[in-house]
């Protein structure tokens, strides 16, 4: 029961983290927008990226634990 609640909380946090990240590509590039320019992540954007990866790993771990138990 606790694993289910923990997994729901982690999934909501993961969705929020993914949605607030800026996207560099998409339909804007098809209509003359920003091209494929490489740039490094700095500051809050880098921290958010690392936190998203961490949440994804924790979500995978809780999903596997949920299957086992």
N, CA, C and O atoms as a Tripos MOL2 file, in Angstrom:
@<TRIPOS>MOLECULE
protein
  276   275    69     0     0
PROTEIN
NO_CHARGES

@<TRIPOS>ATOM
      1 N           0.8140   -1.1950    0.0000 N.3       1 UNK1
      2 CA          0.0000    0.0000    0.0000 C.3       1 UNK1
      3 C           0.8640    1.2670    0.0000 C.2       1 UNK1
      4 O           0.5800    2.2260   -0.7180 O.2       1 UNK1
      5 N           1.9230    1.2530    0.8200 N.am      2 UNK2
      6 CA          2.8050    2.4140    0.8880 C.3       2 UNK2
      7 C           3.5700    2.5750   -0.4230 C.2       2 UNK2
      8 O           3.8080    3.6990   -0.8660 O.2       2 UNK2
      9 N           3.9570    1.4570   -1.0490 N.am      3 UNK3
     10 CA          4.6580    1.5370   -2.3310 C.3       3 UNK3
     11 C           3.7820    2.1650   -3.4050 C.2       3 UNK3
     12 O           4.2730    2.9200   -4.2440 O.2       3 UNK3
     13 N           2.4900    1.8600   -3.3850 N.am      4 UNK4
     14 CA          1.5770    2.4480   -4.3690 C.3       4 UNK4
     15 C           1.4740    3.9700   -4.2030 C.2       4 UNK4
     16 O           1.5170    4.7150   -5.1820 O.2       4 UNK4
     17 N           1.3400    4.4120   -2.9690 N.am      5 UNK5
     18 CA          1.2370    5.8500   -2.7020 C.3       5 UNK5
     19 C           2.5440    6.5460   -3.0570 C.2       5 UNK5
     20 O           2.5320    7.6290   -3.6420 O.2       5 UNK5
     21 N           3.6760    5.9290   -2.7040 N.am      6 UNK6
     22 CA          4.9820    6.4910   -3.0290 C.3       6 UNK6
     23 C           5.1750    6.5900   -4.5430 C.2       6 UNK6
     24 O           5.7170    7.5780   -5.0390 O.2       6 UNK6
     25 N           4.7370    5.5800   -5.2650 N.am      7 UNK7
     26 CA          4.8700    5.5890   -6.7170 C.3       7 UNK7
     27 C           3.9890    6.6680   -7.3570 C.2       7 UNK7
     28 O           4.3940    7.2850   -8.3420 O.2       7 UNK7
     29 N           2.8220    6.8960   -6.8250 N.am      8 UNK8
     30 CA          1.9470    7.9530   -7.3430 C.3       8 UNK8
     31 C           2.5740    9.3260   -7.1170 C.2       8 UNK8
     32 O           2.5600   10.1730   -8.0110 O.2       8 UNK8
     33 N           3.1240    9.5460   -5.9230 N.am      9 UNK9
     34 CA          3.7640   10.8280   -5.6180 C.3       9 UNK9
     35 C           4.9600   11.0630   -6.5300 C.2       9 UNK9
     36 O           5.1300   12.1580   -7.0670 O.2       9 UNK9
     37 N           5.7900   10.0330   -6.7070 N.am     10 UNK10
     38 CA          6.9670   10.1620   -7.5700 C.3      10 UNK10
     39 C           6.5600   10.4060   -9.0130 C.2      10 UNK10
     40 O           7.2010   11.1900   -9.7130 O.2      10 UNK10
     41 N           5.5010    9.7440   -9.4690 N.am     11 UNK11
     42 CA          5.0720    9.9390  -10.8590 C.3      11 UNK11
     43 C           4.5480   11.3600  -11.0920 C.2      11 UNK11
     44 O           4.7940   11.9410  -12.1490 O.2      11 UNK11
     45 N           3.8380   11.9140  -10.1290 N.am     12 UNK12
     46 CA          3.3560   13.2900  -10.2720 C.3      12 UNK12
     47 C           4.5260   14.2690  -10.2900 C.2      12 UNK12
     48 O           4.5390   15.2010  -11.0940 O.2      12 UNK12
     49 N           5.5090   14.0660   -9.4100 N.am     13 UNK13
     50 CA          6.6940   14.9230   -9.4070 C.3      13 UNK13
     51 C           7.4730   14.8030  -10.7080 C.2      13 UNK13
     52 O           7.9900   15.7980  -11.2160 O.2      13 UNK13
     53 N           7.5610   13.5940  -11.2500 N.am     14 UNK14
     54 CA          8.2620   13.3750  -12.5070 C.3      14 UNK14
     55 C           7.5590   14.0710  -13.6630 C.2      14 UNK14
     56 O           8.2160   14.6580  -14.5230 O.2      14 UNK14
     57 N           6.2490   14.0110  -13.6940 N.am     15 UNK15
     58 CA          5.4790   14.6900  -14.7380 C.3      15 UNK15
     59 C           5.6780   16.2000  -14.6560 C.2      15 UNK15
     60 O           5.8610   16.8620  -15.6770 O.2      15 UNK15
     61 N           5.6430   16.7370  -13.4510 N.am     16 UNK16
     62 CA          5.8310   18.1850  -13.2730 C.3      16 UNK16
     63 C           7.2330   18.6020  -13.7180 C.2      16 UNK16
     64 O           7.3910   19.6200  -14.3920 O.2      16 UNK16
     65 N           8.2450   17.8250  -13.3460 N.am     17 UNK17
     66 CA          9.6150   18.1590  -13.7350 C.3      17 UNK17
     67 C           9.7930   18.1190  -15.2460 C.2      17 UNK17
     68 O          10.4960   18.9610  -15.8050 O.2      17 UNK17
     69 N           9.1790   17.1700  -15.9030 N.am     18 UNK18
     70 CA          9.2960   17.0770  -17.3550 C.3      18 UNK18
     71 C           8.5660   18.2340  -18.0240 C.2      18 UNK18
     72 O           9.0600   18.7890  -19.0050 O.2      18 UNK18
     73 N           7.4160   18.5990  -17.5170 N.am     19 UNK19
     74 CA          6.6360   19.6610  -18.1530 C.3      19 UNK19
     75 C           7.2450   21.0480  -17.9920 C.2      19 UNK19
     76 O           7.0410   21.9060  -18.8500 O.2      19 UNK19
     77 N           7.9890   21.2870  -16.9150 N.am     20 UNK20
     78 CA          8.5260   22.6310  -16.7380 C.3      20 UNK20
     79 C           9.8720   22.8220  -17.4210 C.2      20 UNK20
     80 O          10.4100   23.9290  -17.4260 O.2      20 UNK20
     81 N          10.4210   21.7610  -17.9970 N.am     21 UNK21
     82 CA         11.6740   21.9120  -18.7360 C.3      21 UNK21
     83 C          11.3890   22.5470  -20.0850 C.2      21 UNK21
     84 O          10.3700   22.2590  -20.7130 O.2      21 UNK21
     85 N          12.2850   23.4060  -20.5250 N.am     22 UNK22
     86 CA         12.1160   24.0630  -21.8140 C.3      22 UNK22
     87 C          12.4940   23.0980  -22.9150 C.2      22 UNK22
     88 O          13.3860   22.2640  -22.7590 O.2      22 UNK22
     89 N          11.8000   23.2250  -24.0310 N.am     23 UNK23
     90 CA         12.0870   22.3670  -25.1780 C.3      23 UNK23
     91 C          12.7330   23.2180  -26.2640 C.2      23 UNK23
     92 O          12.2720   24.3220  -26.5550 O.2      23 UNK23
     93 N          13.7950   22.7030  -26.8560 N.am     24 UNK24
     94 CA         14.4980   23.4280  -27.9050 C.3      24 UNK24
     95 C          13.9900   23.0990  -29.2920 C.2      24 UNK24
     96 O          14.2080   23.8660  -30.2300 O.2      24 UNK24
     97 N          13.3110   21.9620  -29.4370 N.am     25 UNK25
     98 CA         12.8200   21.5670  -30.7580 C.3      25 UNK25
     99 C          11.3150   21.4000  -30.6970 C.2      25 UNK25
    100 O          10.7060   21.4220  -29.6270 O.2      25 UNK25
    101 N          10.7500   21.2370  -31.8400 N.am     26 UNK26
    102 CA          9.3090   21.0560  -31.9230 C.3      26 UNK26
    103 C           8.7860   21.6740  -33.1930 C.2      26 UNK26
    104 O           9.5070   21.7530  -34.1880 O.2      26 UNK26
    105 N           7.5550   22.1100  -33.1780 N.am     27 UNK27
    106 CA          6.9480   22.7020  -34.3620 C.3      27 UNK27
    107 C           7.5330   24.0650  -34.7040 C.2      27 UNK27
    108 O           7.4250   24.5130  -35.8450 O.2      27 UNK27
    109 N           8.1440   24.7220  -33.7440 N.am     28 UNK28
    110 CA          8.6990   26.0470  -34.0260 C.3      28 UNK28
    111 C           9.8240   25.9780  -35.0590 C.2      28 UNK28
    112 O           9.9880   26.8980  -35.8590 O.2      28 UNK28
    113 N          10.5920   24.9020  -35.0440 N.am     29 UNK29
    114 CA         11.6690   24.7860  -36.0190 C.3      29 UNK29
    115 C          11.1340   24.5160  -37.4200 C.2      29 UNK29
    116 O          11.8010   24.8400  -38.4020 O.2      29 UNK29
    117 N           9.9610   23.9400  -37.5310 N.am     30 UNK30
    118 CA          9.3680   23.6830  -38.8480 C.3      30 UNK30
    119 C           8.8640   24.9710  -39.4900 C.2      30 UNK30
    120 O           8.7590   25.0510  -40.7140 O.2      30 UNK30
    121 N           8.5550   25.9680  -38.6850 N.am     31 UNK31
    122 CA          8.0240   27.2310  -39.1990 C.3      31 UNK31
    123 C           9.0430   28.3610  -39.0990 C.2      31 UNK31
    124 O           8.6620   29.5220  -38.9470 O.2      31 UNK31
    125 N          10.3280   28.0410  -39.1820 N.am     32 UNK32
    126 CA         11.3630   29.0700  -39.1860 C.3      32 UNK32
    127 C          11.7850   29.5290  -37.8140 C.2      32 UNK32
    128 O          12.3580   30.6090  -37.6680 O.2      32 UNK32
    129 N          11.5160   28.7380  -36.8210 N.am     33 UNK33
    130 CA         11.9020   29.1260  -35.4650 C.3      33 UNK33
    131 C          13.3390   28.7660  -35.1830 C.2      33 UNK33
    132 O          14.1680   28.7190  -36.0910 O.2      33 UNK33
    133 N          13.6220   28.5200  -33.9690 N.am     34 UNK34
    134 CA         14.9670   28.2230  -33.5100 C.3      34 UNK34
    135 C          15.4320   26.9010  -34.1080 C.2      34 UNK34
    136 O          14.6870   25.9220  -34.1230 O.2      34 UNK34
    137 N          16.6730   26.8780  -34.6020 N.am     35 UNK35
    138 CA         17.2220   25.6680  -35.2120 C.3      35 UNK35
    139 C          17.8270   24.7420  -34.1740 C.2      35 UNK35
    140 O          17.6340   24.9180  -32.9720 O.2      35 UNK35
    141 N          18.5510   23.7690  -34.6510 N.am     36 UNK36
    142 CA         19.2030   22.8150  -33.7610 C.3      36 UNK36
    143 C          20.5410   23.3760  -33.3090 C.2      36 UNK36
    144 O          21.5750   23.0630  -33.8980 O.2      36 UNK36
    145 N          20.5320   24.1810  -32.2940 N.am     37 UNK37
    146 CA         21.7330   24.7990  -31.7650 C.3      37 UNK37
    147 C          22.0430   24.1390  -30.4300 C.2      37 UNK37
    148 O          21.1960   24.0850  -29.5380 O.2      37 UNK37
    149 N          23.2670   23.6380  -30.3060 N.am     38 UNK38
    150 CA         23.6760   22.9980  -29.0590 C.3      38 UNK38
    151 C          24.0440   24.0600  -28.0330 C.2      38 UNK38
    152 O          24.7700   25.0090  -28.3310 O.2      38 UNK38
    153 N          23.5370   23.8850  -26.8380 N.am     39 UNK39
    154 CA         23.9280   24.7720  -25.7510 C.3      39 UNK39
    155 C          23.9680   23.9600  -24.4730 C.2      39 UNK39
    156 O          23.2450   22.9740  -24.3290 O.2      39 UNK39
    157 N          24.8020   24.3710  -23.5590 N.am     40 UNK40
    158 CA         24.9630   23.6280  -22.3090 C.3      40 UNK40
    159 C          23.9210   24.0870  -21.3030 C.2      40 UNK40
    160 O          23.4790   25.2360  -21.3070 O.2      40 UNK40
    161 N          23.5500   23.1600  -20.4520 N.am     41 UNK41
    162 CA         22.5980   23.4880  -19.3850 C.3      41 UNK41
    163 C          23.3860   24.0480  -18.2080 C.2      41 UNK41
    164 O          24.4410   23.5280  -17.8460 O.2      41 UNK41
    165 N          22.8570   25.1160  -17.6170 N.am     42 UNK42
    166 CA         23.5290   25.7480  -16.4840 C.3      42 UNK42
    167 C          22.5150   26.0790  -15.4020 C.2      42 UNK42
    168 O          21.3370   26.3050  -15.6770 O.2      42 UNK42
    169 N          22.9920   26.1030  -14.1820 N.am     43 UNK43
    170 CA         22.1910   26.5670  -13.0560 C.3      43 UNK43
    171 C          20.9920   25.7050  -12.7670 C.2      43 UNK43
    172 O          21.0930   24.4860  -12.6310 O.2      43 UNK43
    173 N          19.8500   26.3630  -12.6760 N.am     44 UNK44
    174 CA         18.6130   25.6800  -12.3130 C.3      44 UNK44
    175 C          18.2030   24.6560  -13.3660 C.2      44 UNK44
    176 O          17.6600   23.6040  -13.0310 O.2      44 UNK44
    177 N          18.4570   24.9550  -14.6230 N.am     45 UNK45
    178 CA         18.0970   24.0280  -15.6950 C.3      45 UNK45
    179 C          18.8760   22.7140  -15.5770 C.2      45 UNK45
    180 O          18.3240   21.6390  -15.8080 O.2      45 UNK45
    181 N          20.1400   22.8050  -15.2210 N.am     46 UNK46
    182 CA         20.9580   21.6030  -15.0470 C.3      46 UNK46
    183 C          20.4940   20.8140  -13.8210 C.2      46 UNK46
    184 O          20.4030   19.5880  -13.8620 O.2      46 UNK46
    185 N          20.2030   21.5190  -12.7420 N.am     47 UNK47
    186 CA         19.7210   20.8550  -11.5310 C.3      47 UNK47
    187 C          18.3910   20.1570  -11.7780 C.2      47 UNK47
    188 O          18.1640   19.0510  -11.2870 O.2      47 UNK47
    189 N          17.5210   20.8000  -12.5350 N.am     48 UNK48
    190 CA         16.2280   20.2050  -12.8600 C.3      48 UNK48
    191 C          16.3970   18.9660  -13.7270 C.2      48 UNK48
    192 O          15.6770   17.9820  -13.5580 O.2      48 UNK48
    193 N          17.3410   19.0110  -14.6470 N.am     49 UNK49
    194 CA         17.6240   17.8640  -15.5100 C.3      49 UNK49
    195 C          18.1120   16.6740  -14.6900 C.2      49 UNK49
    196 O          17.6590   15.5460  -14.8870 O.2      49 UNK49
    197 N          19.0380   16.9340  -13.7690 N.am     50 UNK50
    198 CA         19.5710   15.8690  -12.9140 C.3      50 UNK50
    199 C          18.4850   15.3310  -11.9890 C.2      50 UNK50
    200 O          18.4060   14.1220  -11.7720 O.2      50 UNK50
    201 N          17.6460   16.2090  -11.4410 N.am     51 UNK51
    202 CA         16.5520   15.7880  -10.5620 C.3      51 UNK51
    203 C          15.5350   14.9370  -11.3200 C.2      51 UNK51
    204 O          14.9640   14.0040  -10.7560 O.2      51 UNK51
    205 N          15.3040   15.2550  -12.6020 N.am     52 UNK52
    206 CA         14.3900   14.4620  -13.4200 C.3      52 UNK52
    207 C          14.9340   13.0530  -13.6300 C.2      52 UNK52
    208 O          14.1880   12.0770  -13.5550 O.2      52 UNK52
    209 N          16.2250   12.9500  -13.8930 N.am     53 UNK53
    210 CA         16.8410   11.6280  -14.0460 C.3      53 UNK53
    211 C          16.7620   10.8420  -12.7460 C.2      53 UNK53
    212 O          16.4850    9.6420  -12.7550 O.2      53 UNK53
    213 N          17.0080   11.5240  -11.6240 N.am     54 UNK54
    214 CA         16.9140   10.8810  -10.3130 C.3      54 UNK54
    215 C          15.4950   10.3710  -10.0550 C.2      54 UNK54
    216 O          15.3160    9.2420   -9.5970 O.2      54 UNK54
    217 N          14.4910   11.1950  -10.3480 N.am     55 UNK55
    218 CA         13.1030   10.7750  -10.1390 C.3      55 UNK55
    219 C          12.7340    9.5980  -11.0330 C.2      55 UNK55
    220 O          12.0030    8.7040  -10.6070 O.2      55 UNK55
    221 N          13.2300    9.5890  -12.2640 N.am     56 UNK56
    222 CA         12.9500    8.4770  -13.1730 C.3      56 UNK56
    223 C          13.5560    7.1760  -12.6410 C.2      56 UNK56
    224 O          12.9350    6.1160  -12.7270 O.2      56 UNK56
    225 N          14.7610    7.2620  -12.0940 N.am     57 UNK57
    226 CA         15.4040    6.0690  -11.5220 C.3      57 UNK57
    227 C          14.6470    5.5750  -10.2920 C.2      57 UNK57
    228 O          14.4460    4.3710  -10.1300 O.2      57 UNK57
    229 N          14.2300    6.4900   -9.4310 N.am     58 UNK58
    230 CA         13.4630    6.1130   -8.2390 C.3      58 UNK58
    231 C          12.1080    5.5210   -8.6410 C.2      58 UNK58
    232 O          11.6350    4.5670   -8.0230 O.2      58 UNK58
    233 N          11.4840    6.0970   -9.6880 N.am     59 UNK59
    234 CA         10.2070    5.5670  -10.1650 C.3      59 UNK59
    235 C          10.3830    4.1400  -10.6820 C.2      59 UNK59
    236 O           9.5480    3.2760  -10.4130 O.2      59 UNK59
    237 N          11.4560    3.8920  -11.4160 N.am     60 UNK60
    238 CA         11.7290    2.5480  -11.9160 C.3      60 UNK60
    239 C          11.9690    1.5820  -10.7660 C.2      60 UNK60
    240 O          11.4860    0.4500  -10.7910 O.2      60 UNK60
    241 N          12.7040    2.0210   -9.7710 N.am     61 UNK61
    242 CA         12.9730    1.1720   -8.6100 C.3      61 UNK61
    243 C          11.6880    0.8300   -7.8540 C.2      61 UNK61
    244 O          11.4790   -0.3230   -7.4760 O.2      61 UNK61
    245 N          10.8310    1.8240   -7.6330 N.am     62 UNK62
    246 CA          9.5710    1.5420   -6.9310 C.3      62 UNK62
    247 C           8.6500    0.6570   -7.7660 C.2      62 UNK62
    248 O           7.9020   -0.1510   -7.2150 O.2      62 UNK62
    249 N           8.7000    0.8010   -9.0900 N.am     63 UNK63
    250 CA          7.8870   -0.0780   -9.9520 C.3      63 UNK63
    251 C           8.3620   -1.5230   -9.8400 C.2      63 UNK63
    252 O           7.5500   -2.4460   -9.7710 O.2      63 UNK63
    253 N           9.6840   -1.7150   -9.8220 N.am     64 UNK64
    254 CA         10.2160   -3.0780   -9.6710 C.3      64 UNK64
    255 C           9.9110   -3.6490   -8.2890 C.2      64 UNK64
    256 O           9.5790   -4.8270   -8.1580 O.2      64 UNK64
    257 N          10.0230   -2.8190   -7.2700 N.am     65 UNK65
    258 CA          9.6780   -3.2880   -5.9240 C.3      65 UNK65
    259 C           8.1890   -3.6060   -5.8040 C.2      65 UNK65
    260 O           7.8000   -4.5180   -5.0740 O.2      65 UNK65
    261 N           7.3730   -2.8640   -6.5100 N.am     66 UNK66
    262 CA          5.9390   -3.1090   -6.4950 C.3      66 UNK66
    263 C           5.5950   -4.4500   -7.1410 C.2      66 UNK66
    264 O           4.6440   -5.1180   -6.7340 O.2      66 UNK66
    265 N           6.3800   -4.8390   -8.1570 N.am     67 UNK67
    266 CA          6.1580   -6.1350   -8.7930 C.3      67 UNK67
    267 C           6.5800   -7.2690   -7.8790 C.2      67 UNK67
    268 O           5.9090   -8.2980   -7.7980 O.2      67 UNK67
    269 N           7.7010   -7.0730   -7.1900 N.am     68 UNK68
    270 CA          8.2260   -8.1440   -6.3230 C.3      68 UNK68
    271 C           7.3400   -8.3530   -5.1040 C.2      68 UNK68
    272 O           7.0770   -9.4930   -4.7210 O.2      68 UNK68
    273 N           6.8750   -7.2650   -4.4860 N.am     69 UNK69
    274 CA          6.0990   -7.3930   -3.2490 C.3      69 UNK69
    275 C           4.6490   -7.2140   -3.4930 C.2      69 UNK69
    276 O           3.8520   -7.2900   -2.5570 O.2      69 UNK69
@<TRIPOS>BOND
     1     1     2 1
     2     2     3 1
     3     3     4 2
     4     3     5 am
     5     5     6 1
     6     6     7 1
     7     7     8 2
     8     7     9 am
     9     9    10 1
    10    10    11 1
    11    11    12 2
    12    11    13 am
    13    13    14 1
    14    14    15 1
    15    15    16 2
    16    15    17 am
    17    17    18 1
    18    18    19 1
    19    19    20 2
    20    19    21 am
    21    21    22 1
    22    22    23 1
    23    23    24 2
    24    23    25 am
    25    25    26 1
    26    26    27 1
    27    27    28 2
    28    27    29 am
    29    29    30 1
    30    30    31 1
    31    31    32 2
    32    31    33 am
    33    33    34 1
    34    34    35 1
    35    35    36 2
    36    35    37 am
    37    37    38 1
    38    38    39 1
    39    39    40 2
    40    39    41 am
    41    41    42 1
    42    42    43 1
    43    43    44 2
    44    43    45 am
    45    45    46 1
    46    46    47 1
    47    47    48 2
    48    47    49 am
    49    49    50 1
    50    50    51 1
    51    51    52 2
    52    51    53 am
    53    53    54 1
    54    54    55 1
    55    55    56 2
    56    55    57 am
    57    57    58 1
    58    58    59 1
    59    59    60 2
    60    59    61 am
    61    61    62 1
    62    62    63 1
    63    63    64 2
    64    63    65 am
    65    65    66 1
    66    66    67 1
    67    67    68 2
    68    67    69 am
    69    69    70 1
    70    70    71 1
    71    71    72 2
    72    71    73 am
    73    73    74 1
    74    74    75 1
    75    75    76 2
    76    75    77 am
    77    77    78 1
    78    78    79 1
    79    79    80 2
    80    79    81 am
    81    81    82 1
    82    82    83 1
    83    83    84 2
    84    83    85 am
    85    85    86 1
    86    86    87 1
    87    87    88 2
    88    87    89 am
    89    89    90 1
    90    90    91 1
    91    91    92 2
    92    91    93 am
    93    93    94 1
    94    94    95 1
    95    95    96 2
    96    95    97 am
    97    97    98 1
    98    98    99 1
    99    99   100 2
   100    99   101 am
   101   101   102 1
   102   102   103 1
   103   103   104 2
   104   103   105 am
   105   105   106 1
   106   106   107 1
   107   107   108 2
   108   107   109 am
   109   109   110 1
   110   110   111 1
   111   111   112 2
   112   111   113 am
   113   113   114 1
   114   114   115 1
   115   115   116 2
   116   115   117 am
   117   117   118 1
   118   118   119 1
   119   119   120 2
   120   119   121 am
   121   121   122 1
   122   122   123 1
   123   123   124 2
   124   123   125 am
   125   125   126 1
   126   126   127 1
   127   127   128 2
   128   127   129 am
   129   129   130 1
   130   130   131 1
   131   131   132 2
   132   131   133 am
   133   133   134 1
   134   134   135 1
   135   135   136 2
   136   135   137 am
   137   137   138 1
   138   138   139 1
   139   139   140 2
   140   139   141 am
   141   141   142 1
   142   142   143 1
   143   143   144 2
   144   143   145 am
   145   145   146 1
   146   146   147 1
   147   147   148 2
   148   147   149 am
   149   149   150 1
   150   150   151 1
   151   151   152 2
   152   151   153 am
   153   153   154 1
   154   154   155 1
   155   155   156 2
   156   155   157 am
   157   157   158 1
   158   158   159 1
   159   159   160 2
   160   159   161 am
   161   161   162 1
   162   162   163 1
   163   163   164 2
   164   163   165 am
   165   165   166 1
   166   166   167 1
   167   167   168 2
   168   167   169 am
   169   169   170 1
   170   170   171 1
   171   171   172 2
   172   171   173 am
   173   173   174 1
   174   174   175 1
   175   175   176 2
   176   175   177 am
   177   177   178 1
   178   178   179 1
   179   179   180 2
   180   179   181 am
   181   181   182 1
   182   182   183 1
   183   183   184 2
   184   183   185 am
   185   185   186 1
   186   186   187 1
   187   187   188 2
   188   187   189 am
   189   189   190 1
   190   190   191 1
   191   191   192 2
   192   191   193 am
   193   193   194 1
   194   194   195 1
   195   195   196 2
   196   195   197 am
   197   197   198 1
   198   198   199 1
   199   199   200 2
   200   199   201 am
   201   201   202 1
   202   202   203 1
   203   203   204 2
   204   203   205 am
   205   205   206 1
   206   206   207 1
   207   207   208 2
   208   207   209 am
   209   209   210 1
   210   210   211 1
   211   211   212 2
   212   211   213 am
   213   213   214 1
   214   214   215 1
   215   215   216 2
   216   215   217 am
   217   217   218 1
   218   218   219 1
   219   219   220 2
   220   219   221 am
   221   221   222 1
   222   222   223 1
   223   223   224 2
   224   223   225 am
   225   225   226 1
   226   226   227 1
   227   227   228 2
   228   227   229 am
   229   229   230 1
   230   230   231 1
   231   231   232 2
   232   231   233 am
   233   233   234 1
   234   234   235 1
   235   235   236 2
   236   235   237 am
   237   237   238 1
   238   238   239 1
   239   239   240 2
   240   239   241 am
   241   241   242 1
   242   242   243 1
   243   243   244 2
   244   243   245 am
   245   245   246 1
   246   246   247 1
   247   247   248 2
   248   247   249 am
   249   249   250 1
   250   250   251 1
   251   251   252 2
   252   251   253 am
   253   253   254 1
   254   254   255 1
   255   255   256 2
   256   255   257 am
   257   257   258 1
   258   258   259 1
   259   259   260 2
   260   259   261 am
   261   261   262 1
   262   262   263 1
   263   263   264 2
   264   263   265 am
   265   265   266 1
   266   266   267 1
   267   267   268 2
   268   267   269 am
   269   269   270 1
   270   270   271 1
   271   271   272 2
   272   271   273 am
   273   273   274 1
   274   274   275 1
   275   275   276 2
@<TRIPOS>SUBSTRUCTURE
     1 UNK1         2 RESIDUE 1 A UNK
     2 UNK2         6 RESIDUE 1 A UNK
     3 UNK3        10 RESIDUE 1 A UNK
     4 UNK4        14 RESIDUE 1 A UNK
     5 UNK5        18 RESIDUE 1 A UNK
     6 UNK6        22 RESIDUE 1 A UNK
     7 UNK7        26 RESIDUE 1 A UNK
     8 UNK8        30 RESIDUE 1 A UNK
     9 UNK9        34 RESIDUE 1 A UNK
    10 UNK10       38 RESIDUE 1 A UNK
    11 UNK11       42 RESIDUE 1 A UNK
    12 UNK12       46 RESIDUE 1 A UNK
    13 UNK13       50 RESIDUE 1 A UNK
    14 UNK14       54 RESIDUE 1 A UNK
    15 UNK15       58 RESIDUE 1 A UNK
    16 UNK16       62 RESIDUE 1 A UNK
    17 UNK17       66 RESIDUE 1 A UNK
    18 UNK18       70 RESIDUE 1 A UNK
    19 UNK19       74 RESIDUE 1 A UNK
    20 UNK20       78 RESIDUE 1 A UNK
    21 UNK21       82 RESIDUE 1 A UNK
    22 UNK22       86 RESIDUE 1 A UNK
    23 UNK23       90 RESIDUE 1 A UNK
    24 UNK24       94 RESIDUE 1 A UNK
    25 UNK25       98 RESIDUE 1 A UNK
    26 UNK26      102 RESIDUE 1 A UNK
    27 UNK27      106 RESIDUE 1 A UNK
    28 UNK28      110 RESIDUE 1 A UNK
    29 UNK29      114 RESIDUE 1 A UNK
    30 UNK30      118 RESIDUE 1 A UNK
    31 UNK31      122 RESIDUE 1 A UNK
    32 UNK32      126 RESIDUE 1 A UNK
    33 UNK33      130 RESIDUE 1 A UNK
    34 UNK34      134 RESIDUE 1 A UNK
    35 UNK35      138 RESIDUE 1 A UNK
    36 UNK36      142 RESIDUE 1 A UNK
    37 UNK37      146 RESIDUE 1 A UNK
    38 UNK38      150 RESIDUE 1 A UNK
    39 UNK39      154 RESIDUE 1 A UNK
    40 UNK40      158 RESIDUE 1 A UNK
    41 UNK41      162 RESIDUE 1 A UNK
    42 UNK42      166 RESIDUE 1 A UNK
    43 UNK43      170 RESIDUE 1 A UNK
    44 UNK44      174 RESIDUE 1 A UNK
    45 UNK45      178 RESIDUE 1 A UNK
    46 UNK46      182 RESIDUE 1 A UNK
    47 UNK47      186 RESIDUE 1 A UNK
    48 UNK48      190 RESIDUE 1 A UNK
    49 UNK49      194 RESIDUE 1 A UNK
    50 UNK50      198 RESIDUE 1 A UNK
    51 UNK51      202 RESIDUE 1 A UNK
    52 UNK52      206 RESIDUE 1 A UNK
    53 UNK53      210 RESIDUE 1 A UNK
    54 UNK54      214 RESIDUE 1 A UNK
    55 UNK55      218 RESIDUE 1 A UNK
    56 UNK56      222 RESIDUE 1 A UNK
    57 UNK57      226 RESIDUE 1 A UNK
    58 UNK58      230 RESIDUE 1 A UNK
    59 UNK59      234 RESIDUE 1 A UNK
    60 UNK60      238 RESIDUE 1 A UNK
    61 UNK61      242 RESIDUE 1 A UNK
    62 UNK62      246 RESIDUE 1 A UNK
    63 UNK63      250 RESIDUE 1 A UNK
    64 UNK64      254 RESIDUE 1 A UNK
    65 UNK65      258 RESIDUE 1 A UNK
    66 UNK66      262 RESIDUE 1 A UNK
    67 UNK67      266 RESIDUE 1 A UNK
    68 UNK68      270 RESIDUE 1 A UNK
    69 UNK69      274 RESIDUE 1 A UNK
